Amino acid sequence: MLWWIITTLVMLFYGVSVTKAVGLLKWPRGIQLFNYIDPESWKYNYPICNRYRQSPIDLNPDYFRYVVDSPALKWIGYDDVPDNITIFNNGHTLELSGFWPAPSIPFITGGPLRGEYLFTQLHFHWGEDNTVGSEHTTDGSSYPLEMHMVHWKRTYGSFNEALRHPDGLAVIGLFFEIDEDPERVAPLNMIFDHIGDVREANKKVNVMPFPLTVLDVIGRQFSFMSYMGSLTTPPCLESVIWILSNFVSPVSTSQMVELRKLRLRNNDRRNYRPIQPRNDRKIFFYLNNNGEPKKKQKCEARD
Ligand SMILES: *[C@@H]1O[C@H](CO)[C@@H](O)[C@H](O)[C@H]1NC(C)=O
């Protein structure tokens, strides 16, 4: 009997560490054991979260290096309607993924990227009120909402393999600011209208497919900031080329209220990681004035 108890305890203990290792491999579909009450403690379970190339960071213009002669960032296939779109409350965020028939998965290339990066999912980060929420900040300022479009490098063959390389992922980050014009904020409702169906953690819903270009900024040219960083959630792998749009998109107060009704694990009321040390990293500012949306620009180029 005693032996049985000891064996069971050992197996339970062992099982927990195996689950953790498997969870890492399955990211982002697996459930990760972390919360936003104390992001500083992530490093105890996920030591990479304490390394030197972490995200998010403050995008401080003092450290910008301006790039004027780079090839444009190209968006290919984002006009195409996928076979299906799934909206998922994974317990940490609202996530959208889609299924495009094999040769026509949308991808980005150009700008700071060498090769093609395939779209896999997009998700959001927000806070308790409109004064906080974005993960990256620009010259110390937060936005109420930041959207991440996650892409992986085609030549690595799979998302999980790409995670293991310093240039494996390219994430486009879009900032949102409050705008009460119902017409301007309407595109976001293609996603937010389904929040009610996935209010509880782990709920998914299939929705009527639409092309991602319904969001105004997707597929357009804009100036952006780029630096080498990491996933902003455990295990914080340092495999991300960040591309952060200088074009700020609109979201309404009522849309933010709706998003905050999503029930996250640990009763988290926010899901943004605080800014991390920049260390000696450069932030490249890509000036793309060709076809730039003529809307408000934040952190204008100096000089
Ligand atoms: C999406 O469509 C593909 C191909 O038609 C199918 O294999 C897949 O199961 C679908 N996914 C969902 C979640 O419906």
The ligand as an ORCA input file, in Angstrom:
! r2SCAN-3c Opt
* xyz 0 1
  C     -11.967     23.881    -42.328
  O     -11.961     23.408    -43.661
  C     -11.066     22.324    -43.889
  C     -11.064     22.017    -45.384
  O     -12.322     22.205    -45.973
  C     -11.439     21.139    -43.032
  O     -10.521     20.085    -43.231
  C     -11.423     21.553    -41.578
  O     -11.840     20.507    -40.747
  C     -12.305     22.766    -41.365
  N     -12.147     23.221    -40.006
  C     -13.175     23.551    -39.232
  C     -12.818     23.994    -37.850
  O     -14.314     23.489    -39.610
*
